């Protein structure tokens, strides 16, 4: 069976504690090794007794033959439960799902449903054993590329009534392991925000306008939104939609070092392509990072630079590095990740996108304690780091089951002021109504006053991602509307 760590490549980091229409979500955990004990696994929604546990299980009888040390205890002898994964896209070439199972001979087990709740396969082969055995959910070949969710359930409350699940894997018919690449999908069309502390909102933006996502004392992040038409689902599907939405197509960072240098760096989705001649001729599907920028050492002194894949540049306390398909900008207070993604392949949810071949995803991460910043950040995303650990949701698009739809939500209720307050005059502009750039002190937004005035929605208990990232993405990774039709996707 091998190690549970033999994944091909790392999963993409999730967007900043807020997402604005730009990237793919973290996939649900399938080996359960990194999850906290007695918690619902990352990327799953649990009911009743379902939690992550380790040998010998909560009833002490044993859970032998695990891959690693932890497993998903869906239910024990004296309890029942269920788990529903976030939405995933079945990999190309898939034939079956294999997993380890132990417990009782009741008819609970593992099930795969499409997002219309049609059962695609089931595995109910329970045995009365405390040792893990291999089980299969087969017949998935016709459903490659389909958006699905995995459902596990324990339906029996008695002796030998438990269901233990471990190490869920995806395979082709020739026994080659494959991996989901699109997970936690969102209602495609306009940028989706996954905000600090767990808030969520949608933000359409206006065509070819710049908006500020993050403004702090020494870093500012602007993005450009562009409107676009595309489809969701094949034309023959009952959920086929014609969407008039938007994407993030440019991201621009301004960072000031402690010794006074000013760093400008940009990523343009329209310039993303390949390195080889063949890839350049097929730029619509290539996804090799390219960024350019300028360092201003004094009012009349500048030097330009370009960054391709696997490069780095350090300017004072600002570090820029690239992977194959992403730019990472690290400052003393924040980490920003910009990731282009092609729109013309089958790796995404959008079909027949007109006029745009790549979009951008943006991730933000706070690198210091929230309350330690003398200048509380602002911007569409940054303002939610307001020191109260509460989540505030904003306006979200309500997608129909099928038909034509124009997105409209602009995060009202989650932002101070109005959307136009965050428009920027140019890509590197730092000045706007709530700008924090260059300040030495600034308080966070006054949530109580803004709620009382009706500008902000009521806060709720917050949730922080394990990796600390928030961001903006085309996919809404933070709510039960994280699939194009809003089903079976819940923020961890």
NORWO-V465264 format. One record per residue. N is the residue number from 1. RES is the residue in three letters. PHI is phi in degrees with one decimal (999 if undefined). Layout:
N | RES | PHI
N | RES | PHI
This chain:
1 | UNK | 999
2 | UNK | 85.2
3 | UNK | -76.5
4 | UNK | -76.3
5 | UNK | -101.4
6 | UNK | -87.0
7 | UNK | -69.2
8 | UNK | -88.2
9 | UNK | 82.3
10 | UNK | -88.9
11 | UNK | -69.5
12 | UNK | -64.2
13 | UNK | -65.6
14 | UNK | -79.6
15 | UNK | -63.1
16 | UNK | -45.6
17 | UNK | -56.3
18 | UNK | -148.6
19 | UNK | -114.8
20 | UNK | -125.4
21 | UNK | 61.9
22 | UNK | -137.9
23 | UNK | -154.9
24 | UNK | -83.2
25 | UNK | -82.3
26 | UNK | -66.6
27 | UNK | -73.7
28 | UNK | -58.3
29 | UNK | -71.7
30 | UNK | -121.5
31 | UNK | -110.6
32 | UNK | 67.3
33 | UNK | -78.2
34 | UNK | -96.8
35 | UNK | -83.1
36 | UNK | -71.9
37 | UNK | -61.4
38 | UNK | 64.5
39 | UNK | -118.3
40 | UNK | -72.8
41 | UNK | -59.7
42 | UNK | -58.5
43 | UNK | 81.2
44 | UNK | -125.0
45 | UNK | -114.6
46 | UNK | -113.0
47 | UNK | -124.0
48 | UNK | 53.5
49 | UNK | -89.1
50 | UNK | -68.9
51 | UNK | -151.2
52 | UNK | -80.5
53 | UNK | -144.3
54 | UNK | -136.4
55 | UNK | -54.2
56 | UNK | -100.7
57 | UNK | 83.8
58 | UNK | -68.9
59 | UNK | -91.3
60 | UNK | 77.5
61 | UNK | -77.7
62 | UNK | 120.7
63 | UNK | -143.1
64 | UNK | -90.5
65 | UNK | 78.1
66 | UNK | -68.9
67 | UNK | -92.4
68 | UNK | 87.6
69 | UNK | -120.2
70 | UNK | -122.3
71 | UNK | -148.9
72 | UNK | -98.0
73 | UNK | -87.3
74 | UNK | -70.3
75 | UNK | -164.9
76 | UNK | -110.7
77 | UNK | -64.3
78 | UNK | -104.9
79 | UNK | -152.8
80 | UNK | -132.4
81 | UNK | -176.8
82 | UNK | -153.0
83 | UNK | -139.8
84 | UNK | -122.7
85 | UNK | -76.8
86 | UNK | -60.5
87 | UNK | -65.5
88 | UNK | -133.9
89 | UNK | -102.7
90 | UNK | -60.4
91 | UNK | -64.4
92 | UNK | -59.7
93 | UNK | 82.3
94 | UNK | -62.5
95 | UNK | -122.6
96 | UNK | -154.3
97 | UNK | -110.7
98 | UNK | -117.2
99 | UNK | -155.0
100 | UNK | -94.1
101 | UNK | -144.1
102 | UNK | -144.5
103 | UNK | 130.1
104 | UNK | -108.5
105 | UNK | -94.4
106 | UNK | -73.9
107 | UNK | -93.4
108 | UNK | -75.9
109 | UNK | 163.8
110 | UNK | -118.4
111 | UNK | -137.0
112 | UNK | -117.8
113 | UNK | -119.7
114 | UNK | -79.9
115 | UNK | -81.6
116 | UNK | -97.7
117 | UNK | 67.8
118 | UNK | -85.1
119 | UNK | -74.3
120 | UNK | -97.5
121 | UNK | -162.9
122 | UNK | -146.0
123 | UNK | -137.0
124 | UNK | -120.1
125 | UNK | -94.5
126 | UNK | -66.4
127 | UNK | -134.3
128 | UNK | -80.5
129 | UNK | -151.7
130 | UNK | -98.8
131 | UNK | -110.9
132 | UNK | -61.6
133 | UNK | -129.1
134 | UNK | -83.2
135 | UNK | -126.7
136 | UNK | -133.1
137 | UNK | -118.0
138 | UNK | -110.7
139 | UNK | 80.6
140 | UNK | -92.5
141 | UNK | -53.1
142 | UNK | -67.7
143 | UNK | -109.2
144 | UNK | -55.5
145 | UNK | 85.7
146 | UNK | -82.6
147 | UNK | -78.3
148 | UNK | -139.4
149 | UNK | -134.3
150 | UNK | -101.1
151 | UNK | -121.4
152 | UNK | -119.2
153 | UNK | -150.2
154 | UNK | -112.3
155 | UNK | -105.2
156 | UNK | -126.8
157 | UNK | -116.9
158 | UNK | -173.1
159 | UNK | -57.5
160 | UNK | 55.1
161 | UNK | -103.8
162 | UNK | -93.1
163 | UNK | -132.0
164 | UNK | -112.0
165 | UNK | -125.2
166 | UNK | -148.6
167 | UNK | 51.5
168 | UNK | -77.8
169 | UNK | -133.2
170 | UNK | -118.6
171 | UNK | -134.6
172 | UNK | -83.4
173 | UNK | -67.4
174 | UNK | -91.8
175 | UNK | 69.5
176 | UNK | -88.3
177 | UNK | -75.9
178 | UNK | -126.3
179 | UNK | -135.1
180 | UNK | -62.7
181 | UNK | -115.1
182 | UNK | -124.4
183 | UNK | -139.0
184 | UNK | 54.5
185 | UNK | -64.5
186 | UNK | -113.3
187 | UNK | -66.2
188 | UNK | -68.1
189 | UNK | 134.2
190 | UNK | -127.8
191 | UNK | -60.1
192 | UNK | -112.8
193 | UNK | -106.9
194 | UNK | -110.3
195 | UNK | -87.4
196 | UNK | -52.2
197 | UNK | 74.5
198 | UNK | 102.6
199 | UNK | -70.8
200 | UNK | -145.7
201 | UNK | -168.0
202 | UNK | -110.2
203 | UNK | -143.9
204 | UNK | -71.5
205 | UNK | 73.4
206 | UNK | -99.9
207 | UNK | -63.6
208 | UNK | 60.1
209 | UNK | -107.0
210 | UNK | -96.1
211 | UNK | -132.8
212 | UNK | -91.8
213 | UNK | -93.9
214 | UNK | -141.1
215 | UNK | -133.5
216 | UNK | -132.5
217 | UNK | -63.4
218 | UNK | -134.0
219 | UNK | -146.9
220 | UNK | -137.3
221 | UNK | -127.7
222 | UNK | -111.7
223 | UNK | -131.1
224 | UNK | -105.8
225 | UNK | -105.4
226 | UNK | -132.4
227 | UNK | -76.9
228 | UNK | -157.3
229 | UNK | -106.7
230 | UNK | -160.7
231 | UNK | -120.7
232 | UNK | -117.7
233 | UNK | 71.4
234 | UNK | -61.4
235 | UNK | -59.6
236 | UNK | -84.2
237 | UNK | -80.6
238 | UNK | -67.2
239 | UNK | -106.4
240 | UNK | -59.5
241 | UNK | -135.3
242 | UNK | -106.2
243 | UNK | -109.5
244 | UNK | -106.5
245 | UNK | -128.7
246 | UNK | -156.0
247 | UNK | -137.2
248 | UNK | -88.5
249 | UNK | -121.1
250 | UNK | -141.5
251 | UNK | -137.5
252 | UNK | -134.3
253 | UNK | -112.5
254 | UNK | -117.8
255 | UNK | -132.4
256 | UNK | -109.7
257 | UNK | -81.6
258 | UNK | -66.8
259 | UNK | -96.6
260 | UNK | 93.5
261 | UNK | -73.7
262 | UNK | -114.4
263 | UNK | -111.7
264 | UNK | -112.5
265 | UNK | -144.8
266 | UNK | -134.2
267 | UNK | -126.9
268 | UNK | -114.0
269 | UNK | -59.7
270 | UNK | -67.1
271 | UNK | -97.5
272 | UNK | -75.1
273 | UNK | -160.3
274 | UNK | -102.3
275 | UNK | -91.3
276 | UNK | -80.0
277 | UNK | -62.0
278 | UNK | -61.6
279 | UNK | -67.9
280 | UNK | -64.0
281 | UNK | -71.7
282 | UNK | -122.8
283 | UNK | -61.3
284 | UNK | -64.8
285 | UNK | -109.6
286 | UNK | -68.4
287 | UNK | -145.2
288 | UNK | -94.1
289 | UNK | -64.4
290 | UNK | -148.5
291 | UNK | -137.5
292 | UNK | -137.2
293 | UNK | -168.2
294 | UNK | -143.8
295 | UNK | -111.7
296 | UNK | -104.5
297 | UNK | -87.5
298 | UNK | -156.8
299 | UNK | -57.5
300 | UNK | -117.4
301 | UNK | -129.7
302 | UNK | -143.6
303 | UNK | -141.6
304 | UNK | -97.1
305 | UNK | -151.3
306 | UNK | -132.5
307 | UNK | -127.5
308 | UNK | -99.7
309 | UNK | -66.8
310 | UNK | 59.4
311 | UNK | -127.4
312 | UNK | -149.4
313 | UNK | -148.9
314 | UNK | -115.4
315 | UNK | -127.3
316 | UNK | 58.3
317 | UNK | -96.9
318 | UNK | -111.6
319 | UNK | -118.8
320 | UNK | -113.9
321 | UNK | -135.1
322 | UNK | -125.1
323 | UNK | -95.5
324 | UNK | -64.5
325 | UNK | -133.7
326 | UNK | -157.7
327 | UNK | -113.3
328 | UNK | -115.7
329 | UNK | -115.8
330 | UNK | -118.2
331 | UNK | -118.6
332 | UNK | -55.7
333 | UNK | -101.9
334 | UNK | -137.0
335 | UNK | -118.9
336 | UNK | -120.2
337 | UNK | -119.9
338 | UNK | -117.5
339 | UNK | -133.4
340 | UNK | -78.3
341 | UNK | -139.9
342 | UNK | -72.1
343 | UNK | -102.6
344 | UNK | -106.1
345 | UNK | -112.4
346 | UNK | -85.9
347 | UNK | -78.7
348 | UNK | -111.2
349 | UNK | -93.8
350 | UNK | -76.9
351 | UNK | -125.2
352 | UNK | 53.3
353 | UNK | -68.4
354 | UNK | -98.4
355 | UNK | 88.9
356 | UNK | -128.9
357 | UNK | -104.5
358 | UNK | -139.2
359 | UNK | -125.6
360 | UNK | -118.9
361 | UNK | -112.7
362 | UNK | -126.4
363 | UNK | -124.6
364 | UNK | -128.4
365 | UNK | -142.3
366 | UNK | -80.7
367 | UNK | -102.9
368 | UNK | -128.2
369 | UNK | -64.0
370 | UNK | -55.7
371 | UNK | -78.6
372 | UNK | -87.4
373 | UNK | -79.0
374 | UNK | -68.2
375 | UNK | -111.7
376 | UNK | -68.1
377 | UNK | -71.3
378 | UNK | -140.8
379 | UNK | 100.1
380 | UNK | -56.0
381 | UNK | -95.7
382 | UNK | -57.8
383 | UNK | -63.3
384 | UNK | -73.6
385 | UNK | -81.1
386 | UNK | -108.7
387 | UNK | 73.8
388 | UNK | -107.5
389 | UNK | 57.8
390 | UNK | -106.8
391 | UNK | -95.6
392 | UNK | -127.8
393 | UNK | -88.2
394 | UNK | -117.7
395 | UNK | -59.2
396 | UNK | -133.2
397 | UNK | -70.9
398 | UNK | -104.8
399 | UNK | -75.8
400 | UNK | -76.2
401 | UNK | -64.6
402 | UNK | -156.2
403 | UNK | 102.5
404 | UNK | -96.1
405 | UNK | -149.3
406 | UNK | -112.4
407 | UNK | -68.2
408 | UNK | -144.3
409 | UNK | -64.9
410 | UNK | -131.7
411 | UNK | 65.0
412 | UNK | -58.9
413 | UNK | 95.8
414 | UNK | -113.5
415 | UNK | -124.5
416 | UNK | -74.0
417 | UNK | 77.5
418 | UNK | -124.0
419 | UNK | -53.8
420 | UNK | -64.0
421 | UNK | -64.7
422 | UNK | -103.8
423 | UNK | -67.2
424 | UNK | -115.8
425 | UNK | -69.5
426 | UNK | -157.7
427 | UNK | -63.5
428 | UNK | -104.1
429 | UNK | -64.2
430 | UNK | -119.5
431 | UNK | -94.2
432 | UNK | -156.9
433 | UNK | -54.4
434 | UNK | -111.4
435 | UNK | -59.8
436 | UNK | -114.0
437 | UNK | -66.7
438 | UNK | 86.4
439 | UNK | -79.4
440 | UNK | -104.8
441 | UNK | -145.6
442 | UNK | -167.4
443 | UNK | -83.0
444 | UNK | -69.0
445 | UNK | -56.9
446 | UNK | -88.9
447 | UNK | -60.9
448 | UNK | -59.8
449 | UNK | -66.2
450 | UNK | -68.8
451 | UNK | -67.1
452 | UNK | -61.0
453 | UNK | -82.8
454 | UNK | 84.7
455 | UNK | -78.7
456 | UNK | -111.2
457 | UNK | -75.2
458 | UNK | -63.8
459 | UNK | -68.8
460 | UNK | -136.1
461 | UNK | -56.6
462 | UNK | -85.7
463 | UNK | -133.4
464 | UNK | -113.2
465 | UNK | -61.7
466 | UNK | -62.2
467 | UNK | -90.5
468 | UNK | 80.2
469 | UNK | -82.8
470 | UNK | -132.2
471 | UNK | 173.5
472 | UNK | -128.5
473 | UNK | -152.4
474 | UNK | -67.0
475 | UNK | -104.2
476 | UNK | -90.5
477 | UNK | -89.2
478 | UNK | -117.8
479 | UNK | -143.0
480 | UNK | -75.6
481 | UNK | -108.4
482 | UNK | -83.6
483 | UNK | -113.5
484 | UNK | -49.1
485 | UNK | -115.7
486 | UNK | 75.7
487 | UNK | -139.9
488 | UNK | 58.0
489 | UNK | -132.7
490 | UNK | -128.1
491 | UNK | -58.6
492 | UNK | -62.6
